[in-house]
Amino acid sequence: MDKILLGHGSGGKLMHRLIAETIAPAFGISELGDSAVLDGAELAGGRIAFTTDSYVVSPIFFPGGDIGDLAVNGTVNDLSMVGGIPLWLTAGLIVEEGFPAESLARVLASMKAAAQKAGVRIVAGDTKVVDRGKGDGIFINTAGVGVIPQEILLGARQVRAGDRILISGQIGNHGVAVMAERNGLTFEPPLMSDCAPLNGIVAELLAAVPGSVRIMRDPTRGGLATTLKEIALETGFCFSLAEDSIPVPDAVRGACDLLGLDPLYVANEGIFIALIAEAAAEQALGVLRGHPLGRHAAIIGEVKAPDERSRGMVLLRTVIGGTRIVDMLAGEQLPRIC
Amino acid sequence: MDKILLGHGSGGKLMHRLIAETIAPAFGISELGDSAVLDGAELAGGRIAFTTDSYVVSPIFFPGGDIGDLAVNGTVNDLSMVGGIPLWLTAGLIVEEGFPAESLARVLASMKAAAQKAGVRIVAGDTKVVDRGKGDGIFINTAGVGVIPQEILLGARQVRAGDRILISGQIGNHGVAVMAERNGLTFEPPLMSDCAPLNGIVAELLAAVPGSVRIMRDPTRGGLATTLKEIALETGFCFSLAEDSIPVPDAVRGACDLLGLDPLYVANEGIFIALIAEAAAEQALGVLRGHPLGRHAAIIGEVKAPDERSRGMVLLRTVIGGTRIVDMLAGEQLPRIC
């Protein structure tokens, strides 16, 4: 097999061989069947986190990652953001007829490695094939289940005036790396996606400042600006940010100038925003900075009690001393970034 | 909005409006967020069933269903086949730029109605948009979680020589309905997909003959023949079928002749195969026939102790008295049937 054929999706021999020889070994799934059957004891005593995301990133290979580890890390991170310990993932592949078998193998290997790194199991999968010209190489859906320990209480209702807004790392790397690859641009040193599993750093944070983490969110599509605006709207508070505290790598800033992008709206895949009680913010910052994924963590702003006009607003004090109202991304800045 | 734009997938305002006004109300999801947070108590005391499937059926609307209820029922059924009581579903949409908003609304309404009928909740969703020509209208992934009661013990290892092979209804309806629609054929009376949720009829069966159901499987892609061959290979037994006992509607038989298809390999979306202990088979048949989805249920064969040569074989005694070896579908009989 050097290319995927329509028959690989038809349920018959070709599909069985593809699953038995290529997909099941990659995921370490031994038994065929309609559903994975899992031990409920792993979920005992907690609430359940359940999420899904489809990945349609173009191109599928980019500096620092590919659609495979992106799909695994993205769902691991969505579970982590609600305080869930990620346990199990499913993987649904939609492959275009003619997709190179070698690329499929590479993507599957990348999913397997990402799952191992994050400590999650891919427990069930599905493969569909669409005719040439009706897809784009490969799309991947992952769904994930995690368990949220009883003592974890996160959400918009936990947010208080005075809370500090932390970011775990530099912004813009993923989106710029994908756009550069798409446009055939290279940078020296190369811009790399930040694609990474956040469950480890999140677990350390939650353990270090118990009860002080209010809400977490990973600023993927729409970037830091859109994600903060979402949280502001959900909580009804006003968020005040200091532009000079937001960690933007020089290379991202340069590439954004070149590509006509605003780093605040560029997608990230390996950082998260955490709102932390004021008293614990410095300690939390130290914990983040002590983790390999959090070396560039920063306190970028704080939660303000809003007045009539500023409810749900995100205000950015700019480097030159002005105040900019930060809104959601309007329309499309970066299509198919994840 | 009358068409989906690329910007509807970019994470910004357009996407938020689409989710807030169209998708969240359809699924009854009120809160945005990275993951659904669910009450683990619903899973207490059982094993967990977890599954995924992507749906790429073409055309997306067909007699008897559409890609929306297909995506919900398909995952409900995969959970049911392992004895799981389906609880929660996620929905991942991959929409092609230019897809009519009206079609999206119709598909979402169909998903909502199917979820209500099956008694499951769609708890999380995701929407991606791909550029025109890089998708095909809409693809839908669903993942599902269910709980398997402690007393349910199903699987290839439960199968015994002498077990009877039951089918819950007529074969071929779904595949033929989709192929007819794709080819612009109409039949009088119209051929309808059998797309339906099987959790109700399965629950009745499991309750009526406790301990006697060995394994269940729904014969979707690849049809009855491929699915039986899968089970035969997993169990190592030989399955003996009587062709004249397999319920094939006249309309399906006629359409298959016309389209050059073999009904044994045509996909189904509302029936299942159950291997039942010999002593309980007649009672099980009665239970199935008493359910609206099981009126045409039949005992179609039995499990034989194999010799050297017949391990994992499926043998069909034909109407004219011969014996046909039934194998898996080779290559593609029906691409994009689900």
Chai-1 contact restraints between the chains, C-beta under 6 A:
chainA,res_idxA,chainB,res_idxB,connection_type,confidence,min_distance_angstrom,max_distance_angstrom,comment,restraint_id
A,L6,B,E332,contact,1.0,0.0,6.0,A-B,restraint_1
A,L6,B,P335,contact,1.0,0.0,6.0,A-B,restraint_2
A,G7,B,G331,contact,1.0,0.0,6.0,A-B,restraint_3
A,G7,B,E332,contact,1.0,0.0,6.0,A-B,restraint_4
A,S10,B,E332,contact,1.0,0.0,6.0,A-B,restraint_5
A,S10,B,P335,contact,1.0,0.0,6.0,A-B,restraint_6
A,G11,B,R221,contact,1.0,0.0,6.0,A-B,restraint_7
A,G11,B,G222,contact,1.0,0.0,6.0,A-B,restraint_8
A,G11,B,T226,contact,1.0,0.0,6.0,A-B,restraint_9
A,G12,B,G222,contact,1.0,0.0,6.0,A-B,restraint_10
A,G12,B,T226,contact,1.0,0.0,6.0,A-B,restraint_11
A,G12,B,M328,contact,1.0,0.0,6.0,A-B,restraint_12
A,G12,B,L329,contact,1.0,0.0,6.0,A-B,restraint_13
A,G12,B,A330,contact,1.0,0.0,6.0,A-B,restraint_14
A,K13,B,M328,contact,1.0,0.0,6.0,A-B,restraint_15
A,K13,B,A330,contact,1.0,0.0,6.0,A-B,restraint_16
A,D34,B,D78,contact,1.0,0.0,6.0,A-B,restraint_17
A,D34,B,M81,contact,1.0,0.0,6.0,A-B,restraint_18
A,D34,B,V82,contact,1.0,0.0,6.0,A-B,restraint_19
A,S35,B,A49,contact,1.0,0.0,6.0,A-B,restraint_20
A,S35,B,T51,contact,1.0,0.0,6.0,A-B,restraint_21
A,S35,B,D78,contact,1.0,0.0,6.0,A-B,restraint_22
A,S35,B,L79,contact,1.0,0.0,6.0,A-B,restraint_23
A,S35,B,V82,contact,1.0,0.0,6.0,A-B,restraint_24
A,A36,B,F50,contact,1.0,0.0,6.0,A-B,restraint_25
A,V37,B,R47,contact,1.0,0.0,6.0,A-B,restraint_26
A,V37,B,A49,contact,1.0,0.0,6.0,A-B,restraint_27
A,V37,B,V82,contact,1.0,0.0,6.0,A-B,restraint_28
A,L38,B,I48,contact,1.0,0.0,6.0,A-B,restraint_29
A,L38,B,F50,contact,1.0,0.0,6.0,A-B,restraint_30
A,G40,B,L43,contact,1.0,0.0,6.0,A-B,restraint_31
A,G40,B,G46,contact,1.0,0.0,6.0,A-B,restraint_32
A,G40,B,R47,contact,1.0,0.0,6.0,A-B,restraint_33
A,G40,B,I48,contact,1.0,0.0,6.0,A-B,restraint_34
A,L43,B,G40,contact,1.0,0.0,6.0,A-B,restraint_35
A,L43,B,L43,contact,1.0,0.0,6.0,A-B,restraint_36
A,G46,B,G40,contact,1.0,0.0,6.0,A-B,restraint_37
A,R47,B,V37,contact,1.0,0.0,6.0,A-B,restraint_38
A,R47,B,G40,contact,1.0,0.0,6.0,A-B,restraint_39
A,I48,B,L38,contact,1.0,0.0,6.0,A-B,restraint_40
A,I48,B,G40,contact,1.0,0.0,6.0,A-B,restraint_41
A,A49,B,S35,contact,1.0,0.0,6.0,A-B,restraint_42
A,A49,B,V37,contact,1.0,0.0,6.0,A-B,restraint_43
A,F50,B,A36,contact,1.0,0.0,6.0,A-B,restraint_44
A,F50,B,L38,contact,1.0,0.0,6.0,A-B,restraint_45
A,F50,B,W88,contact,1.0,0.0,6.0,A-B,restraint_46
A,F50,B,V123,contact,1.0,0.0,6.0,A-B,restraint_47
A,T51,B,S35,contact,1.0,0.0,6.0,A-B,restraint_48
A,T51,B,A124,contact,1.0,0.0,6.0,A-B,restraint_49
A,T52,B,T90,contact,1.0,0.0,6.0,A-B,restraint_50
A,T52,B,G92,contact,1.0,0.0,6.0,A-B,restraint_51
A,T52,B,A124,contact,1.0,0.0,6.0,A-B,restraint_52
A,T52,B,D126,contact,1.0,0.0,6.0,A-B,restraint_53
A,T52,B,A143,contact,1.0,0.0,6.0,A-B,restraint_54
A,D53,B,D126,contact,1.0,0.0,6.0,A-B,restraint_55
A,S54,B,G92,contact,1.0,0.0,6.0,A-B,restraint_56
A,S54,B,I94,contact,1.0,0.0,6.0,A-B,restraint_57
A,S54,B,D126,contact,1.0,0.0,6.0,A-B,restraint_58
A,S54,B,K128,contact,1.0,0.0,6.0,A-B,restraint_59
A,V56,B,K128,contact,1.0,0.0,6.0,A-B,restraint_60
A,V56,B,V130,contact,1.0,0.0,6.0,A-B,restraint_61
A,D78,B,D34,contact,1.0,0.0,6.0,A-B,restraint_62
A,D78,B,S35,contact,1.0,0.0,6.0,A-B,restraint_63
A,L79,B,S35,contact,1.0,0.0,6.0,A-B,restraint_64
A,M81,B,D34,contact,1.0,0.0,6.0,A-B,restraint_65
A,V82,B,D34,contact,1.0,0.0,6.0,A-B,restraint_66
A,V82,B,S35,contact,1.0,0.0,6.0,A-B,restraint_67
A,V82,B,V37,contact,1.0,0.0,6.0,A-B,restraint_68
A,W88,B,F50,contact,1.0,0.0,6.0,A-B,restraint_69
A,T90,B,T52,contact,1.0,0.0,6.0,A-B,restraint_70
A,T90,B,A143,contact,1.0,0.0,6.0,A-B,restraint_71
A,G92,B,T52,contact,1.0,0.0,6.0,A-B,restraint_72
A,G92,B,S54,contact,1.0,0.0,6.0,A-B,restraint_73
A,G92,B,N141,contact,1.0,0.0,6.0,A-B,restraint_74
A,I94,B,S54,contact,1.0,0.0,6.0,A-B,restraint_75
A,I94,B,F139,contact,1.0,0.0,6.0,A-B,restraint_76
A,V123,B,F50,contact,1.0,0.0,6.0,A-B,restraint_77
A,A124,B,T51,contact,1.0,0.0,6.0,A-B,restraint_78
A,A124,B,T52,contact,1.0,0.0,6.0,A-B,restraint_79
A,D126,B,T52,contact,1.0,0.0,6.0,A-B,restraint_80
A,D126,B,D53,contact,1.0,0.0,6.0,A-B,restraint_81
A,D126,B,S54,contact,1.0,0.0,6.0,A-B,restraint_82
A,K128,B,S54,contact,1.0,0.0,6.0,A-B,restraint_83
A,K128,B,V56,contact,1.0,0.0,6.0,A-B,restraint_84
A,V130,B,V56,contact,1.0,0.0,6.0,A-B,restraint_85
A,K134,B,D136,contact,1.0,0.0,6.0,A-B,restraint_86
A,D136,B,K134,contact,1.0,0.0,6.0,A-B,restraint_87
A,F139,B,I94,contact,1.0,0.0,6.0,A-B,restraint_88
A,N141,B,G92,contact,1.0,0.0,6.0,A-B,restraint_89
A,N141,B,N141,contact,1.0,0.0,6.0,A-B,restraint_90
A,A143,B,T52,contact,1.0,0.0,6.0,A-B,restraint_91
A,A143,B,T90,contact,1.0,0.0,6.0,A-B,restraint_92
A,A143,B,A143,contact,1.0,0.0,6.0,A-B,restraint_93
A,R221,B,G11,contact,1.0,0.0,6.0,A-B,restraint_94
A,G222,B,G11,contact,1.0,0.0,6.0,A-B,restraint_95
A,G222,B,G12,contact,1.0,0.0,6.0,A-B,restraint_96
A,T226,B,G11,contact,1.0,0.0,6.0,A-B,restraint_97
A,T226,B,G12,contact,1.0,0.0,6.0,A-B,restraint_98
A,M328,B,G12,contact,1.0,0.0,6.0,A-B,restraint_99
A,M328,B,K13,contact,1.0,0.0,6.0,A-B,restraint_100
A,L329,B,G12,contact,1.0,0.0,6.0,A-B,restraint_101
A,A330,B,G12,contact,1.0,0.0,6.0,A-B,restraint_102
A,A330,B,K13,contact,1.0,0.0,6.0,A-B,restraint_103
A,G331,B,G7,contact,1.0,0.0,6.0,A-B,restraint_104
A,E332,B,L6,contact,1.0,0.0,6.0,A-B,restraint_105
A,E332,B,G7,contact,1.0,0.0,6.0,A-B,restraint_106
A,E332,B,S10,contact,1.0,0.0,6.0,A-B,restraint_107
A,P335,B,L6,contact,1.0,0.0,6.0,A-B,restraint_108
A,P335,B,S10,contact,1.0,0.0,6.0,A-B,restraint_109
